[in-house]
Amino acid sequence: MAKFLSQDQINEYKECFSLYDKEQRGKIKATDLMVVMRCLGASPTPREVQRHLQIHGIDRDGELDFSTFLTIMHSQIKQEDPKKEILLAMLMTDKEKKGYIMASELRSKLMKLGEKLTHKEVDDLFKEANIEPNGKVKYDEFIHKITIPVWDY
């Protein structure tokens, strides 16, 4: 993995990983994976995290070591920039170039295109991003809100 990631990246990943390695055994819980990835600037969906765990044969109650974590982070950051993907999807919907789309239209797209979300997942996303069900969704605000790291209390 060292040939794909810079030493600075590895050091940053190790520092964050260590914060969640509560028993200092060189492992984190699978349930912490999304939070750790988001703390490092990645924006995986719950399904992507589940897929990463499945690829490495780790169940939801399992643990992963730093080497596996590096492999997962490398795989995740290789994917296209999520902010760019979201912006392109929203621009395709906004034919009149208003800079926003209606929440109902966004809900429809999220439930039908790409990695389809459920009604509840969209509700949770809207709640997290403070979007009114019948409101307007401005691209830049929406993208910023949904791609910032999750708070770890």
N, CA, C and O atoms as a GROMACS GRO file, in nm:
protein
  612
    1MET      N    1   0.082  -0.119   0.000
    1MET     CA    2   0.000   0.000   0.000
    1MET      C    3   0.087   0.126   0.000
    1MET      O    4   0.044   0.232  -0.045
    2ALA      N    5   0.208   0.113   0.050
    2ALA     CA    6   0.297   0.228   0.060
    2ALA      C    7   0.324   0.292  -0.076
    2ALA      O    8   0.349   0.412  -0.084
    3LYS      N    9   0.320   0.212  -0.183
    3LYS     CA   10   0.347   0.271  -0.314
    3LYS      C   11   0.229   0.352  -0.368
    3LYS      O   12   0.245   0.429  -0.462
    4PHE      N   13   0.110   0.335  -0.308
    4PHE     CA   14  -0.008   0.408  -0.354
    4PHE      C   15  -0.040   0.529  -0.266
    4PHE      O   16  -0.108   0.621  -0.311
    5LEU      N   17   0.007   0.528  -0.143
    5LEU     CA   18  -0.020   0.637  -0.050
    5LEU      C   19   0.110   0.703  -0.009
    5LEU      O   20   0.212   0.636   0.005
    6SER      N   21   0.107   0.834   0.010
    6SER     CA   22   0.227   0.904   0.054
    6SER      C   23   0.250   0.874   0.203
    6SER      O   24   0.160   0.831   0.274
    7GLN      N   25   0.372   0.898   0.246
    7GLN     CA   26   0.403   0.876   0.388
    7GLN      C   27   0.320   0.969   0.476
    7GLN      O   28   0.278   0.931   0.585
    8ASP      N   29   0.295   1.091   0.428
    8ASP     CA   30   0.211   1.185   0.503
    8ASP      C   31   0.069   1.130   0.518
    8ASP      O   32   0.010   1.140   0.626
    9GLN      N   33   0.014   1.072   0.410
    9GLN     CA   34  -0.120   1.013   0.417
    9GLN      C   35  -0.121   0.898   0.518
    9GLN      O   36  -0.211   0.888   0.601
   10ILE      N   37  -0.023   0.812   0.509
   10ILE     CA   38  -0.016   0.696   0.600
   10ILE      C   39  -0.008   0.744   0.744
   10ILE      O   40  -0.075   0.689   0.831
   11ASN      N   41   0.074   0.845   0.770
   11ASN     CA   42   0.087   0.898   0.906
   11ASN      C   43  -0.045   0.957   0.955
   11ASN      O   44  -0.085   0.934   1.070
   12GLU      N   45  -0.112   1.032   0.868
   12GLU     CA   46  -0.241   1.090   0.904
   12GLU      C   47  -0.344   0.981   0.933
   12GLU      O   48  -0.418   0.988   1.032
   13TYR      N   49  -0.349   0.879   0.848
   13TYR     CA   50  -0.442   0.768   0.866
   13TYR      C   51  -0.412   0.693   0.996
   13TYR      O   52  -0.504   0.653   1.068
   14LYS      N   53  -0.284   0.674   1.024
   14LYS     CA   54  -0.244   0.601   1.145
   14LYS      C   55  -0.285   0.678   1.270
   14LYS      O   56  -0.332   0.620   1.368
   15GLU      N   57  -0.266   0.809   1.266
   15GLU     CA   58  -0.303   0.892   1.381
   15GLU      C   59  -0.453   0.883   1.410
   15GLU      O   60  -0.493   0.866   1.525
   16CYS      N   61  -0.534   0.895   1.306
   16CYS     CA   62  -0.679   0.887   1.324
   16CYS      C   63  -0.720   0.745   1.364
   16CYS      O   64  -0.803   0.728   1.454
   17PHE      N   65  -0.663   0.646   1.300
   17PHE     CA   66  -0.692   0.506   1.331
   17PHE      C   67  -0.664   0.480   1.479
   17PHE      O   68  -0.743   0.415   1.548
   18SER      N   69  -0.551   0.531   1.527
   18SER     CA   70  -0.511   0.510   1.667
   18SER      C   71  -0.611   0.568   1.766
   18SER      O   72  -0.628   0.515   1.876
   19LEU      N   73  -0.677   0.676   1.727
   19LEU     CA   74  -0.777   0.735   1.816
   19LEU      C   75  -0.895   0.642   1.840
   19LEU      O   76  -0.959   0.648   1.945
   20TYR      N   77  -0.924   0.557   1.743
   20TYR     CA   78  -1.036   0.464   1.755
   20TYR      C   79  -0.992   0.324   1.797
   20TYR      O   80  -1.075   0.235   1.818
   21ASP      N   81  -0.863   0.305   1.809
   21ASP     CA   82  -0.807   0.178   1.858
   21ASP      C   83  -0.804   0.188   2.010
   21ASP      O   84  -0.698   0.202   2.071
   22LYS      N   85  -0.921   0.181   2.069
   22LYS     CA   86  -0.939   0.210   2.212
   22LYS      C   87  -0.856   0.120   2.304
   22LYS      O   88  -0.810   0.165   2.409
   23GLU      N   89  -0.837  -0.005   2.266
   23GLU     CA   90  -0.761  -0.099   2.349
   23GLU      C   91  -0.615  -0.108   2.306
   23GLU      O   92  -0.539  -0.189   2.360
   24GLN      N   93  -0.576  -0.024   2.209
   24GLN     CA   94  -0.439  -0.019   2.157
   24GLN      C   95  -0.386  -0.157   2.118
   24GLN      O   96  -0.275  -0.196   2.155
   25ARG      N   97  -0.470  -0.229   2.040
   25ARG     CA   98  -0.433  -0.362   1.990
   25ARG      C   99  -0.402  -0.360   1.841
   25ARG      O  100  -0.377  -0.464   1.780
   26GLY      N  101  -0.405  -0.240   1.781
   26GLY     CA  102  -0.381  -0.231   1.638
   26GLY      C  103  -0.504  -0.265   1.555
   26GLY      O  104  -0.493  -0.299   1.438
   27LYS      N  105  -0.622  -0.254   1.618
   27LYS     CA  106  -0.748  -0.286   1.549
   27LYS      C  107  -0.856  -0.186   1.589
   27LYS      O  108  -0.858  -0.133   1.700
   28ILE      N  109  -0.949  -0.163   1.493
   28ILE     CA  110  -1.067  -0.084   1.523
   28ILE      C  111  -1.190  -0.169   1.497
   28ILE      O  112  -1.184  -0.268   1.425
   29LYS      N  113  -1.300  -0.130   1.557
   29LYS     CA  114  -1.425  -0.202   1.536
   29LYS      C  115  -1.480  -0.168   1.397
   29LYS      O  116  -1.466  -0.055   1.350
   30ALA      N  117  -1.541  -0.265   1.335
   30ALA     CA  118  -1.602  -0.244   1.203
   30ALA      C  119  -1.707  -0.134   1.211
   30ALA      O  120  -1.727  -0.060   1.114
   31THR      N  121  -1.775  -0.123   1.324
   31THR     CA  122  -1.879  -0.022   1.341
   31THR      C  123  -1.820   0.120   1.343
   31THR      O  124  -1.894   0.217   1.324
   32ASP      N  125  -1.691   0.134   1.366
   32ASP     CA  126  -1.627   0.266   1.367
   32ASP      C  127  -1.570   0.304   1.231
   32ASP      O  128  -1.525   0.417   1.212
   33LEU      N  129  -1.571   0.212   1.136
   33LEU     CA  130  -1.506   0.236   1.007
   33LEU      C  131  -1.556   0.361   0.938
   33LEU      O  132  -1.475   0.442   0.891
   34MET      N  133  -1.687   0.380   0.928
   34MET     CA  134  -1.740   0.496   0.857
   34MET      C  135  -1.694   0.626   0.922
   34MET      O  136  -1.654   0.720   0.853
   35VAL      N  137  -1.699   0.632   1.054
   35VAL     CA  138  -1.659   0.754   1.125
   35VAL      C  139  -1.512   0.784   1.100
   35VAL      O  140  -1.476   0.899   1.072
   36VAL      N  141  -1.426   0.684   1.108
   36VAL     CA  142  -1.283   0.704   1.086
   36VAL      C  143  -1.258   0.751   0.943
   36VAL      O  144  -1.179   0.843   0.920
   37MET      N  145  -1.326   0.689   0.847
   37MET     CA  146  -1.308   0.728   0.707
   37MET      C  147  -1.353   0.871   0.684
   37MET      O  148  -1.286   0.947   0.614
   38ARG      N  149  -1.465   0.908   0.742
   38ARG     CA  150  -1.516   1.044   0.725
   38ARG      C  151  -1.428   1.147   0.796
   38ARG      O  152  -1.414   1.260   0.749
   39CYS      N  153  -1.371   1.109   0.909
   39CYS     CA  154  -1.277   1.199   0.978
   39CYS      C  155  -1.156   1.230   0.891
   39CYS      O  156  -1.093   1.335   0.906
   40LEU      N  157  -1.125   1.140   0.802
   40LEU     CA  158  -1.010   1.158   0.713
   40LEU      C  159  -1.049   1.218   0.578
   40LEU      O  160  -0.967   1.223   0.487
   41GLY      N  161  -1.173   1.264   0.567
   41GLY     CA  162  -1.216   1.333   0.446
   41GLY      C  163  -1.284   1.247   0.342
   41GLY      O  164  -1.330   1.300   0.240
   42ALA      N  165  -1.292   1.117   0.364
   42ALA     CA  166  -1.365   1.031   0.270
   42ALA      C  167  -1.514   1.046   0.297
   42ALA      O  168  -1.554   1.087   0.406
   43SER      N  169  -1.595   1.013   0.200
   43SER     CA  170  -1.740   1.025   0.215
   43SER      C  171  -1.812   0.897   0.174
   43SER      O  172  -1.895   0.899   0.083
   44PRO      N  173  -1.780   0.786   0.239
   44PRO     CA  174  -1.846   0.661   0.200
   44PRO      C  175  -1.991   0.657   0.245
   44PRO      O  176  -2.027   0.713   0.349
   45THR      N  177  -2.073   0.591   0.166
   45THR     CA  178  -2.211   0.567   0.207
   45THR      C  179  -2.212   0.444   0.297
   45THR      O  180  -2.115   0.368   0.299
   46PRO      N  181  -2.320   0.423   0.371
   46PRO     CA  182  -2.328   0.301   0.452
   46PRO      C  183  -2.311   0.174   0.368
   46PRO      O  184  -2.249   0.078   0.412
   47ARG      N  185  -2.365   0.174   0.247
   47ARG     CA  186  -2.352   0.056   0.160
   47ARG      C  187  -2.207   0.036   0.115
   47ARG      O  188  -2.161  -0.078   0.104
   48GLU      N  189  -2.137   0.146   0.089
   48GLU     CA  190  -1.997   0.132   0.049
   48GLU      C  191  -1.914   0.074   0.163
   48GLU      O  192  -1.829  -0.011   0.141
   49VAL      N  193  -1.940   0.120   0.285
   49VAL     CA  194  -1.868   0.068   0.401
   49VAL      C  195  -1.897  -0.081   0.416
   49VAL      O  196  -1.806  -0.161   0.439
   50GLN      N  197  -2.023  -0.118   0.402
   50GLN     CA  198  -2.061  -0.260   0.412
   50GLN      C  199  -1.991  -0.342   0.305
   50GLN      O  200  -1.945  -0.453   0.331
   51ARG      N  201  -1.982  -0.287   0.184
   51ARG     CA  202  -1.914  -0.356   0.074
   51ARG      C  203  -1.765  -0.374   0.105
   51ARG      O  204  -1.709  -0.482   0.082
   52HIS      N  205  -1.702  -0.269   0.156
   52HIS     CA  206  -1.560  -0.280   0.194
   52HIS      C  207  -1.541  -0.392   0.296
   52HIS      O  208  -1.448  -0.472   0.285
   53LEU      N  209  -1.628  -0.396   0.396
   53LEU     CA  210  -1.616  -0.498   0.501
   53LEU      C  211  -1.637  -0.638   0.442
   53LEU      O  212  -1.564  -0.731   0.476
   54GLN      N  213  -1.736  -0.652   0.354
   54GLN     CA  214  -1.763  -0.782   0.293
   54GLN      C  215  -1.644  -0.830   0.209
   54GLN      O  216  -1.608  -0.948   0.214
   55ILE      N  217  -1.585  -0.739   0.134
   55ILE     CA  218  -1.470  -0.774   0.050
   55ILE      C  219  -1.358  -0.834   0.135
   55ILE      O  220  -1.288  -0.925   0.092
   56HIS      N  221  -1.342  -0.782   0.256
   56HIS     CA  222  -1.235  -0.827   0.344
   56HIS      C  223  -1.281  -0.932   0.444
   56HIS      O  224  -1.208  -0.967   0.537
   57GLY      N  225  -1.403  -0.982   0.425
   57GLY     CA  226  -1.454  -1.089   0.511
   57GLY      C  227  -1.473  -1.049   0.656
   57GLY      O  228  -1.454  -1.130   0.747
   58ILE      N  229  -1.511  -0.924   0.677
   58ILE     CA  230  -1.530  -0.874   0.814
   58ILE      C  231  -1.679  -0.850   0.834
   58ILE      O  232  -1.743  -0.777   0.758
   59ASP      N  233  -1.734  -0.911   0.939
   59ASP     CA  234  -1.877  -0.887   0.966
   59ASP      C  235  -1.893  -0.760   1.048
   59ASP      O  236  -1.795  -0.703   1.097
   60ARG      N  237  -2.016  -0.717   1.063
   60ARG     CA  238  -2.048  -0.590   1.129
   60ARG      C  239  -1.996  -0.585   1.273
   60ARG      O  240  -1.968  -0.477   1.324
   61ASP      N  241  -1.984  -0.698   1.339
   61ASP     CA  242  -1.935  -0.703   1.476
   61ASP      C  243  -1.785  -0.730   1.484
   61ASP      O  244  -1.730  -0.746   1.593
   62GLY      N  245  -1.719  -0.735   1.369
   62GLY     CA  246  -1.576  -0.768   1.365
   62GLY      C  247  -1.485  -0.648   1.385
   62GLY      O  248  -1.528  -0.539   1.420
   63GLU      N  249  -1.358  -0.674   1.360
   63GLU     CA  250  -1.255  -0.571   1.373
   63GLU      C  251  -1.166  -0.575   1.249
   63GLU      O  252  -1.162  -0.675   1.178
   64LEU      N  253  -1.096  -0.466   1.225
   64LEU     CA  254  -1.001  -0.464   1.116
   64LEU      C  255  -0.870  -0.402   1.161
   64LEU      O  256  -0.869  -0.310   1.244
   65ASP      N  257  -0.761  -0.452   1.105
   65ASP     CA  258  -0.629  -0.400   1.141
   65ASP      C  259  -0.593  -0.282   1.050
   65ASP      O  260  -0.666  -0.249   0.956
   66PHE      N  261  -0.480  -0.219   1.080
   66PHE     CA  262  -0.441  -0.098   1.007
   66PHE      C  263  -0.412  -0.127   0.860
   66PHE      O  264  -0.444  -0.045   0.774
   67SER      N  265  -0.353  -0.240   0.830
   67SER     CA  266  -0.323  -0.276   0.693
   67SER      C  267  -0.452  -0.286   0.610
   67SER      O  268  -0.458  -0.236   0.498
   68THR      N  269  -0.553  -0.351   0.666
   68THR     CA  270  -0.682  -0.362   0.598
   68THR      C  271  -0.744  -0.224   0.582
   68THR      O  272  -0.801  -0.192   0.478
   69PHE      N  273  -0.733  -0.144   0.687
   69PHE     CA  274  -0.787  -0.008   0.683
   69PHE      C  275  -0.721   0.072   0.570
   69PHE      O  276  -0.789   0.143   0.497
   70LEU      N  277  -0.589   0.062   0.556
   70LEU     CA  278  -0.520   0.133   0.448
   70LEU      C  279  -0.571   0.089   0.311
   70LEU      O  280  -0.592   0.171   0.222
   71THR      N  281  -0.592  -0.041   0.295
   71THR     CA  282  -0.643  -0.093   0.169
   71THR      C  283  -0.782  -0.036   0.140
   71THR      O  284  -0.811   0.002   0.027
   72ILE      N  285  -0.865  -0.032   0.242
   72ILE     CA  286  -1.002   0.021   0.226
   72ILE      C  287  -0.997   0.170   0.192
   72ILE      O  288  -1.069   0.215   0.103
   73MET      N  289  -0.914   0.246   0.262
   73MET     CA  290  -0.903   0.390   0.235
   73MET      C  291  -0.852   0.414   0.093
   73MET      O  292  -0.902   0.502   0.023
   74HIS      N  293  -0.754   0.337   0.051
   74HIS     CA  294  -0.702   0.351  -0.084
   74HIS      C  295  -0.812   0.325  -0.186
   74HIS      O  296  -0.828   0.400  -0.283
   75SER      N  297  -0.886   0.220  -0.165
   75SER     CA  298  -0.997   0.185  -0.255
   75SER      C  299  -1.101   0.297  -0.259
   75SER      O  300  -1.152   0.332  -0.365
   76GLN      N  301  -1.131   0.352  -0.143
   76GLN     CA  302  -1.234   0.457  -0.135
   76GLN      C  303  -1.187   0.586  -0.204
   76GLN      O  304  -1.264   0.648  -0.277
   77ILE      N  305  -1.063   0.626  -0.182
   77ILE     CA  306  -1.019   0.752  -0.241
   77ILE      C  307  -0.992   0.740  -0.390
   77ILE      O  308  -0.985   0.842  -0.460
   78LYS      N  309  -0.976   0.617  -0.440
   78LYS     CA  310  -0.961   0.596  -0.585
   78LYS      C  311  -1.090   0.631  -0.658
   78LYS      O  312  -1.088   0.670  -0.774
   79GLN      N  313  -1.202   0.614  -0.587
   79GLN     CA  314  -1.330   0.642  -0.650
   79GLN      C  315  -1.340   0.790  -0.683
   79GLN      O  316  -1.264   0.871  -0.630
   80GLU      N  317  -1.431   0.823  -0.768
   80GLU     CA  318  -1.448   0.963  -0.806
   80GLU      C  319  -1.483   1.048  -0.686
   80GLU      O  320  -1.540   1.001  -0.588
   81ASP      N  321  -1.449   1.173  -0.697
   81ASP     CA  322  -1.478   1.271  -0.593
   81ASP      C  323  -1.629   1.278  -0.572
   81ASP      O  324  -1.702   1.313  -0.665
   82PRO      N  325  -1.677   1.247  -0.452
   82PRO     CA  326  -1.822   1.246  -0.430
   82PRO      C  327  -1.886   1.383  -0.450
   82PRO      O  328  -2.000   1.392  -0.495
   83LYS      N  329  -1.815   1.489  -0.416
   83LYS     CA  330  -1.872   1.623  -0.434
   83LYS      C  331  -1.898   1.649  -0.581
   83LYS      O  332  -2.001   1.705  -0.618
   84LYS      N  333  -1.804   1.608  -0.665
   84LYS     CA  334  -1.818   1.625  -0.809
   84LYS      C  335  -1.935   1.542  -0.863
   84LYS      O  336  -2.013   1.589  -0.945
   85GLU      N  337  -1.946   1.418  -0.815
   85GLU     CA  338  -2.056   1.331  -0.860
   85GLU      C  339  -2.191   1.390  -0.824
   85GLU      O  340  -2.283   1.392  -0.906
   86ILE      N  341  -2.204   1.439  -0.702
   86ILE     CA  342  -2.330   1.497  -0.656
   86ILE      C  343  -2.362   1.622  -0.737
   86ILE      O  344  -2.476   1.640  -0.781
   87LEU      N  345  -2.262   1.708  -0.756
   87LEU     CA  346  -2.283   1.830  -0.832
   87LEU      C  347  -2.328   1.800  -0.975
   87LEU      O  348  -2.420   1.864  -1.026
   88LEU      N  349  -2.262   1.704  -1.039
   88LEU     CA  350  -2.300   1.669  -1.176
   88LEU      C  351  -2.444   1.617  -1.182
   88LEU      O  352  -2.519   1.651  -1.274
   89ALA      N  353  -2.482   1.535  -1.085
   89ALA     CA  354  -2.618   1.482  -1.082
   89ALA      C  355  -2.720   1.596  -1.064
   89ALA      O  356  -2.825   1.596  -1.127
   90MET      N  357  -2.686   1.690  -0.978
   90MET     CA  358  -2.779   1.802  -0.955
   90MET      C  359  -2.786   1.893  -1.077
   90MET      O  360  -2.893   1.942  -1.111
   91LEU      N  361  -2.673   1.917  -1.142
   91LEU     CA  362  -2.672   2.001  -1.262
   91LEU      C  363  -2.754   1.939  -1.375
   91LEU      O  364  -2.819   2.010  -1.452
   92MET      N  365  -2.749   1.806  -1.386
   92MET     CA  366  -2.827   1.739  -1.490
   92MET      C  367  -2.977   1.758  -1.466
   92MET      O  368  -3.056   1.759  -1.561
   93THR      N  369  -3.015   1.773  -1.342
   93THR     CA  370  -3.156   1.791  -1.308
   93THR      C  371  -3.200   1.936  -1.328
   93THR      O  372  -3.315   1.962  -1.364
   94ASP      N  373  -3.110   2.028  -1.305
   94ASP     CA  374  -3.141   2.172  -1.312
   94ASP      C  375  -3.122   2.223  -1.455
   94ASP      O  376  -3.020   2.284  -1.487
   95LYS      N  377  -3.221   2.200  -1.538
   95LYS     CA  378  -3.213   2.238  -1.680
   95LYS      C  379  -3.204   2.389  -1.699
   95LYS      O  380  -3.142   2.437  -1.794
   96GLU      N  381  -3.267   2.465  -1.607
   96GLU     CA  382  -3.272   2.611  -1.620
   96GLU      C  383  -3.155   2.680  -1.551
   96GLU      O  384  -3.147   2.803  -1.551
   97LYS      N  385  -3.063   2.602  -1.492
   97LYS     CA  386  -2.943   2.654  -1.426
   97LYS      C  387  -2.977   2.758  -1.319
   97LYS      O  388  -2.920   2.868  -1.317
   98LYS      N  389  -3.070   2.722  -1.229
   98LYS     CA  390  -3.113   2.811  -1.122
   98LYS      C  391  -3.020   2.803  -1.001
   98LYS      O  392  -3.020   2.894  -0.918
   99GLY      N  393  -2.941   2.697  -0.991
   99GLY     CA  394  -2.852   2.682  -0.876
   99GLY      C  395  -2.915   2.602  -0.763
   99GLY      O  396  -2.854   2.585  -0.658
  100TYR      N  397  -3.036   2.555  -0.785
  100TYR     CA  398  -3.104   2.473  -0.686
  100TYR      C  399  -3.201   2.380  -0.756
  100TYR      O  400  -3.237   2.400  -0.872
  101ILE      N  401  -3.244   2.277  -0.683
  101ILE     CA  402  -3.354   2.192  -0.729
  101ILE      C  403  -3.450   2.175  -0.613
  101ILE      O  404  -3.415   2.200  -0.497
  102MET      N  405  -3.569   2.134  -0.644
  102MET     CA  406  -3.669   2.114  -0.539
  102MET      C  407  -3.638   1.984  -0.464
  102MET      O  408  -3.590   1.888  -0.523
  103ALA      N  409  -3.665   1.984  -0.334
  103ALA     CA  410  -3.637   1.868  -0.250
  103ALA      C  411  -3.709   1.744  -0.303
  103ALA      O  412  -3.654   1.634  -0.299
  104SER      N  413  -3.831   1.761  -0.352
  104SER     CA  414  -3.908   1.647  -0.403
  104SER      C  415  -3.837   1.584  -0.524
  104SER      O  416  -3.837   1.462  -0.541
  105GLU      N  417  -3.779   1.669  -0.608
  105GLU     CA  418  -3.706   1.621  -0.725
  105GLU      C  419  -3.578   1.547  -0.682
  105GLU      O  420  -3.543   1.444  -0.738
  106LEU      N  421  -3.509   1.603  -0.583
  106LEU     CA  422  -3.388   1.539  -0.532
  106LEU      C  423  -3.422   1.404  -0.470
  106LEU      O  424  -3.350   1.306  -0.492
  107ARG      N  425  -3.531   1.399  -0.394
  107ARG     CA  426  -3.574   1.272  -0.333
  107ARG      C  427  -3.596   1.167  -0.441
  107ARG      O  428  -3.552   1.053  -0.427
  108SER      N  429  -3.663   1.204  -0.546
  108SER     CA  430  -3.691   1.112  -0.656
  108SER      C  431  -3.562   1.059  -0.716
  108SER      O  432  -3.549   0.939  -0.740
  109LYS      N  433  -3.466   1.147  -0.740
  109LYS     CA  434  -3.338   1.106  -0.800
  109LYS      C  435  -3.262   1.012  -0.706
  109LYS      O  436  -3.206   0.912  -0.750
  110LEU      N  437  -3.260   1.045  -0.577
  110LEU     CA  438  -3.185   0.964  -0.480
  110LEU      C  439  -3.244   0.824  -0.466
  110LEU      O  440  -3.173   0.728  -0.434
  111MET      N  441  -3.374   0.812  -0.489
  111MET     CA  442  -3.440   0.683  -0.473
  111MET      C  443  -3.440   0.600  -0.601
  111MET      O  444  -3.472   0.481  -0.598
  112LYS      N  445  -3.403   0.662  -0.715
  112LYS     CA  446  -3.411   0.590  -0.842
  112LYS      C  447  -3.277   0.570  -0.913
  112LYS      O  448  -3.262   0.476  -0.990
  113LEU      N  449  -3.180   0.658  -0.887
  113LEU     CA  450  -3.055   0.653  -0.962
  113LEU      C  451  -2.938   0.604  -0.878
  113LEU      O  452  -2.939   0.617  -0.756
  114GLY      N  453  -2.839   0.546  -0.945
  114GLY     CA  454  -2.715   0.505  -0.878
  114GLY      C  455  -2.739   0.408  -0.765
  114GLY      O  456  -2.812   0.310  -0.780
  115GLU      N  457  -2.676   0.435  -0.652
  115GLU     CA  458  -2.694   0.352  -0.534
  115GLU      C  459  -2.824   0.399  -0.467
  115GLU      O  460  -2.824   0.489  -0.384
  116LYS      N  461  -2.934   0.336  -0.505
  116LYS     CA  462  -3.067   0.380  -0.465
  116LYS      C  463  -3.083   0.383  -0.313
  116LYS      O  464  -3.049   0.288  -0.243
  117LEU      N  465  -3.137   0.494  -0.264
  117LEU     CA  466  -3.162   0.509  -0.122
  117LEU      C  467  -3.308   0.475  -0.093
  117LEU      O  468  -3.394   0.488  -0.180
  118THR      N  469  -3.335   0.432   0.028
  118THR     CA  470  -3.472   0.407   0.070
  118THR      C  471  -3.536   0.539   0.111
  118THR      O  472  -3.468   0.640   0.127
  119HIS      N  473  -3.668   0.536   0.129
  119HIS     CA  474  -3.741   0.654   0.173
  119HIS      C  475  -3.685   0.703   0.307
  119HIS      O  476  -3.666   0.823   0.326
  120LYS      N  477  -3.660   0.610   0.399
  120LYS     CA  478  -3.607   0.647   0.531
  120LYS      C  479  -3.466   0.705   0.520
  120LYS      O  480  -3.434   0.802   0.589
  121GLU      N  481  -3.381   0.647   0.434
  121GLU     CA  482  -3.246   0.699   0.417
  121GLU      C  483  -3.249   0.843   0.364
  121GLU      O  484  -3.170   0.927   0.407
  122VAL      N  485  -3.340   0.871   0.271
  122VAL     CA  486  -3.354   1.007   0.219
  122VAL      C  487  -3.405   1.099   0.329
  122VAL      O  488  -3.356   1.211   0.344
  123ASP      N  489  -3.503   1.053   0.407
  123ASP     CA  490  -3.552   1.134   0.519
  123ASP      C  491  -3.439   1.168   0.616
  123ASP      O  492  -3.427   1.282   0.659
  124ASP      N  493  -3.356   1.069   0.648
  124ASP     CA  494  -3.243   1.090   0.739
  124ASP      C  495  -3.143   1.190   0.679
  124ASP      O  496  -3.092   1.277   0.749
  125LEU      N  497  -3.116   1.176   0.551
  125LEU     CA  498  -3.024   1.266   0.483
  125LEU      C  499  -3.078   1.409   0.484
  125LEU      O  500  -3.005   1.504   0.512
  126PHE      N  501  -3.206   1.424   0.453
  126PHE     CA  502  -3.269   1.556   0.453
  126PHE      C  503  -3.265   1.616   0.594
  126PHE      O  504  -3.240   1.736   0.610
  127LYS      N  505  -3.291   1.535   0.693
  127LYS     CA  506  -3.289   1.583   0.831
  127LYS      C  507  -3.148   1.630   0.868
  127LYS      O  508  -3.131   1.736   0.928
  128GLU      N  509  -3.049   1.550   0.832
  128GLU     CA  510  -2.908   1.584   0.861
  128GLU      C  511  -2.867   1.712   0.791
  128GLU      O  512  -2.790   1.791   0.846
  129ALA      N  513  -2.918   1.734   0.670
  129ALA     CA  514  -2.881   1.851   0.591
  129ALA      C  515  -2.978   1.968   0.610
  129ALA      O  516  -2.966   2.069   0.542
  130ASN      N  517  -3.073   1.954   0.702
  130ASN     CA  518  -3.173   2.059   0.730
  130ASN      C  519  -3.249   2.101   0.605
  130ASN      O  520  -3.261   2.220   0.575
  131ILE      N  521  -3.299   2.002   0.533
  131ILE     CA  522  -3.375   2.028   0.411
  131ILE      C  523  -3.523   2.004   0.440
  131ILE      O  524  -3.562   1.899   0.491
  132GLU      N  525  -3.603   2.104   0.408
  132GLU     CA  526  -3.748   2.090   0.424
  132GLU      C  527  -3.800   2.003   0.310
  132GLU      O  528  -3.755   2.015   0.196
  133PRO      N  529  -3.896   1.913   0.340
  133PRO     CA  530  -3.948   1.822   0.237
  133PRO      C  531  -4.000   1.891   0.111
  133PRO      O  532  -3.993   1.834   0.002
  134ASN      N  533  -4.050   2.012   0.125
  134ASN     CA  534  -4.103   2.084   0.008
  134ASN      C  535  -4.017   2.205  -0.028
  134ASN      O  536  -4.060   2.292  -0.103
  135GLY      N  537  -3.896   2.209   0.024
  135GLY     CA  538  -3.810   2.325   0.003
  135GLY      C  539  -3.721   2.315  -0.119
  135GLY      O  540  -3.727   2.220  -0.197
  136LYS      N  541  -3.638   2.418  -0.132
  136LYS     CA  542  -3.538   2.423  -0.239
  136LYS      C  543  -3.405   2.375  -0.182
  136LYS      O  544  -3.374   2.396  -0.065
  137VAL      N  545  -3.327   2.309  -0.267
  137VAL     CA  546  -3.197   2.259  -0.225
  137VAL      C  547  -3.090   2.325  -0.311
  137VAL      O  548  -3.081   2.300  -0.432
  138LYS      N  549  -3.009   2.411  -0.248
  138LYS     CA  550  -2.899   2.476  -0.319
  138LYS      C  551  -2.781   2.380  -0.322
  138LYS      O  552  -2.746   2.320  -0.220
  139TYR      N  553  -2.722   2.365  -0.441
  139TYR     CA  554  -2.616   2.266  -0.461
  139TYR      C  555  -2.503   2.278  -0.360
  139TYR      O  556  -2.473   2.183  -0.288
  140ASP      N  557  -2.440   2.396  -0.356
  140ASP     CA  558  -2.319   2.410  -0.275
  140ASP      C  559  -2.345   2.384  -0.127
  140ASP      O  560  -2.264   2.320  -0.061
  141GLU      N  561  -2.457   2.433  -0.074
  141GLU     CA  562  -2.490   2.410   0.067
  141GLU      C  563  -2.516   2.262   0.093
  141GLU      O  564  -2.468   2.207   0.193
  142PHE      N  565  -2.590   2.199   0.005
  142PHE     CA  566  -2.624   2.057   0.022
  142PHE      C  567  -2.498   1.971   0.018
  142PHE      O  568  -2.479   1.885   0.104
  143ILE      N  569  -2.412   1.993  -0.080
  143ILE     CA  570  -2.291   1.914  -0.094
  143ILE      C  571  -2.202   1.931   0.028
  143ILE      O  572  -2.146   1.834   0.080
  144HIS      N  573  -2.189   2.054   0.074
  144HIS     CA  574  -2.106   2.079   0.194
  144HIS      C  575  -2.162   2.005   0.315
  144HIS      O  576  -2.088   1.941   0.389
  145LYS      N  577  -2.293   2.013   0.335
  145LYS     CA  578  -2.354   1.952   0.453
  145LYS      C  579  -2.343   1.800   0.454
  145LYS      O  580  -2.323   1.741   0.561
  146ILE      N  581  -2.355   1.737   0.340
  146ILE     CA  582  -2.355   1.590   0.340
  146ILE      C  583  -2.216   1.529   0.326
  146ILE      O  584  -2.202   1.407   0.340
  147THR      N  585  -2.114   1.610   0.299
  147THR     CA  586  -1.982   1.553   0.285
  147THR      C  587  -1.887   1.591   0.399
  147THR      O  588  -1.771   1.550   0.398
  148ILE      N  589  -1.934   1.667   0.497
  148ILE     CA  590  -1.848   1.696   0.610
  148ILE      C  591  -1.840   1.572   0.700
  148ILE      O  592  -1.934   1.493   0.704
  149PRO      N  593  -1.731   1.556   0.771
  149PRO     CA  594  -1.717   1.439   0.858
  149PRO      C  595  -1.826   1.434   0.966
  149PRO      O  596  -1.875   1.537   1.011
  150VAL      N  597  -1.861   1.314   1.005
  150VAL     CA  598  -1.961   1.292   1.108
  150VAL      C  599  -1.897   1.324   1.244
  150VAL      O  600  -1.783   1.285   1.270
  151TRP      N  601  -1.971   1.394   1.329
  151TRP     CA  602  -1.922   1.422   1.463
  151TRP      C  603  -1.914   1.294   1.544
  151TRP      O  604  -2.001   1.208   1.536
  152ASP      N  605  -1.810   1.282   1.621
  152ASP     CA  606  -1.793   1.165   1.709
  152ASP      C  607  -1.798   1.214   1.852
  152ASP      O  608  -1.703   1.275   1.902
  153TYR      N  609  -1.907   1.188   1.916
  153TYR     CA  610  -1.924   1.239   2.052
  153TYR      C  611  -1.867   1.141   2.148
  153TYR      O  612  -1.871   1.164   2.269
   0.00000   0.00000   0.00000
